[in-house]
Amino acid sequence: MKYALTKSIPVTIKQGEDGEFIASLEEANIAMSGETAWEATRNLIANILDVFDIYASEEGNLGPEPIRQLRELRLYIHQSVDVLEK
């Protein structure tokens, strides 16, 4: 699946006391960690797309919090369809 950004995703990066970095999209309550800020951000991006895919495919069966998270994610990204040109 391909994705398109509709606007920049506001990522927050913090370094924990153990030296590990935490990247988060606080509005959607999604966070990932990594040994570097870049690794944490890369992990967050992958997780955002995974959550988006899972929630979008199960939209009719989601509870209130996942529905809120999906709505928040849709402010920033959407899926685009591959079109074959002849």
C-alpha positions in Angstrom: 0.0 0.0 0.0 1.2 3.5 -0.7 0.5 6.5 1.6 0.4 10.2 1.1 0.8 12.9 3.8 -1.9 15.5 3.9 0.2 17.6 6.4 3.3 17.2 8.5 3.1 14.8 11.4 4.0 16.5 14.7 6.5 14.1 16.2 7.8 14.7 19.7 11.2 13.2 20.6 12.5 12.8 24.1 15.5 11.1 25.6 14.7 8.9 28.7 16.9 8.6 31.7 18.3 5.3 30.4 19.5 7.1 27.2 16.9 5.6 25.0 14.9 7.9 22.7 11.1 8.0 22.6 9.4 9.4 19.5 5.6 9.9 19.8 2.6 11.3 18.0 0.9 12.4 21.2 -2.4 13.3 19.7 -2.9 9.6 18.6 -1.3 8.1 21.7 1.3 6.3 19.6 5.0 6.1 20.6 8.1 4.0 19.8 11.6 3.9 21.2 15.1 3.5 19.8 18.7 3.8 20.6 18.9 7.0 18.6 16.4 9.8 17.8 16.4 8.6 14.1 15.8 5.0 15.1 12.9 6.0 17.4 11.4 8.1 14.6 11.8 5.4 12.0 10.1 2.9 14.4 7.3 5.4 15.1 6.6 5.9 11.3 6.4 2.1 10.8 4.1 1.8 13.8 1.9 4.6 12.7 1.4 2.9 9.3 0.8 -0.5 10.9 -1.8 1.0 13.2 -3.4 2.9 10.4 -3.7 -0.2 8.2 -5.1 -2.4 11.0 -7.6 0.2 12.2 -8.7 1.1 8.7 -9.3 -2.5 7.8 -11.3 -3.1 11.1 -13.0 0.2 11.2 -16.5 -1.2 11.8 -15.3 -3.3 14.8 -13.2 -0.7 16.7 -13.9 0.7 20.2 -13.9 4.4 21.0 -10.1 4.9 21.5 -9.0 3.2 18.3 -11.7 5.1 16.4 -10.3 8.3 17.9 -6.8 7.3 17.0 -7.8 6.4 13.4 -9.6 9.8 13.1 -6.4 11.5 14.3 -4.2 9.6 11.9 -6.4 10.5 9.0 -5.6 14.1 9.6 -2.1 13.4 8.5 -2.0 10.4 6.1 -4.2 8.6 3.7 -3.8 5.5 1.5 -3.4 5.9 -2.2 -4.2 3.3 -4.8 -1.6 2.1 -7.2 -2.8 2.9 -10.8 -1.1 1.1 -13.7 -0.6 3.4 -16.7 -0.8 1.9 -20.2 
